Amino acid sequence: MLPFKTILFATDFSPASKVAFEVASALARDYRARIIAVHVVEPQTIGFSEFGSYVGPKEDPGEAMRLLRLLKAPPSAVTMEYRLLEGNPASVIVETAAETNAEVVVMGTHGRTGFSRLVMGSVAEEVLRGSPCPVLTVRADMPVKDEQTDEVELSETMAI
């Protein structure tokens, strides 16, 4: 197994990302690795021509950073770093993985297929194709263990 020292965790704050964070945290705990939690704010543009103008981000960066900082790894020897970036999510995640020398990227996937994948695109697939390191994708419908009750339940899937 690869000795993970840096785990890049990419989140869009979806239920799939919540499950993926549990996996990233477990890996970080087991390997005493640091987690770099990344959220990418996608800029909003208007128009469909080559001269589309910049309008600004669709989401509030302050709120996005607040949500990012709510992610807390297990209290053991796991170091967390938070990065709020802007741009095309897949490209920024791949660039950040390379810049940080991450040994693995962990991210959630919605598991879309067919027409919805064609229309919505797949950030996870683009990251898989361009990443300089292995990518671990986690589906939203994976079982999640509740630490307090020790019960396993299915996480909610995102309805679109």
Secondary structure, 3 states (H helix, E strand, C coil): CCCCCEEEEECCCCHHHHHHHHHHHHHHHHHCCEEEEEEEECEEEECCCCCCEEEEECCCHHHHHHHHHCCCCCCCCCEEEEEEEECCHHHHHHHHHHHCCCCEEEEEECCCCHHHHHHHCCHHHHHHHHCCCCEEEEECCCEEECCCCCCEEECCCCCC
